[in-house]
Amino acid sequence: MAKKDQTTDAAGEKDREKWMARFQVRLAMQPGVDRAVVLQAVKEVTVHCAETGEHPRTAFGDPDDYAVQTATRLVPADRAAHEGRRNAVVDGVSSVLKRVRDVPGL
């Protein structure tokens, strides 16, 4: 294989890895997504790309958008809603605690 082909292949592989890493992080941030959902989604993308030879961006688009779509598809709506409410409560408590820490003399 020519050096240029190796460089092109390495760049393509690096781009695929970056897409997959971003997809995994964004997917994990979605309400109700657990490790099993992330693993299932990664397997689906990996198998599809291996079978078709497509780059994940070509097959699935933007990794952020696809993470949202995947979470919607794989996470039951009631679990996602529960997690969203729990996250809102935790964020609210964290905000209050931060303000309390900022008050002099407390």
N, C-alpha and C positions, 0 to 999 in steps of 0.2 A: 504494500500500500504506500502510496506517495505521502510525503510529509504533509502536503497541503490537505489531503484527505483526512489524515490523522488529526490535524489541527481543527478541521471543520467538524469531525466526529466528536472531538473532545469539547468543543464549544457547544455543540448541540446537546450533548449529554449534560453539561453543566447547566444549560438553560432548562432542560427537563427537570433536573434536580431542584433548581430554584423555584420552578412552577409548583412542583410537588410539595416542597417545604412550605411555601406560602399557603397553598391550599390546605395543608394539614393544620397549620396554625390558625387560619381563619375559621376552619371547620370546628376546631376545638373550642373556639371562642363563642360559638353559637349556643343559645340556651338549650339545655337538655342533651347536648352531645356528650357522650362518654367515650371511653377508649374503644369499646366494641364498634361504635358507629364509625369512628375514625378509621379503624382497621378495615372494616367492610368497604368503606368508600375508597380507601387507598388501593385495596385489592381490585375493586371494580375498574378504577382508572388504569392501574398497571396492566391488568389482563387485556383491557380494550386496546391500549397502546401497543402491547406486545403482539396482539393478533393482527392489528391493522397497520402497524408501523407509523401511525400518526403521532405527531407531537401532541401532548395534552392540551396546549393552547388552541391548536387547530381543532381538536375533537370536542373540547369542553369550554373553550373561551377563557375569559378572565378568571383566575383562581379565586378571587374574592366573591365574585358573583356565583360561581359554581359551588362554592362552599355554602352559601345561603340556600341555593336551590337544593343541594344535597341534604342539608339539615332539614329542610322542609319536607323532603321526600322520606327520609329515614327516621326522623324523630317524631313520635306520636305528638299530636298537637297539645294534648293535655299536659304531657311532661314538659314540653317546651314552655308552655304558659306558666306552669308552676316554677320552673327554673328562672324565667324572666322576672316573676314577682319576687322570688327569693333574692335574686341579684339586686333588684331595686332596693329592697330592704337593707341588704348588706351595704350597698353604696350609700344609702341615707345615714346609716349608723356610722359608717366610716367618716362621712363628711362632718357629722356632729362631733365626733371624737377629735377630728383634726382642729375644729374651731375651738374646742375646749382646751386643747394643748396650747393653742396660740394665745389664750387669755393669760395675761401676766398675774402671777401670784397664786395660780392654781396648781 
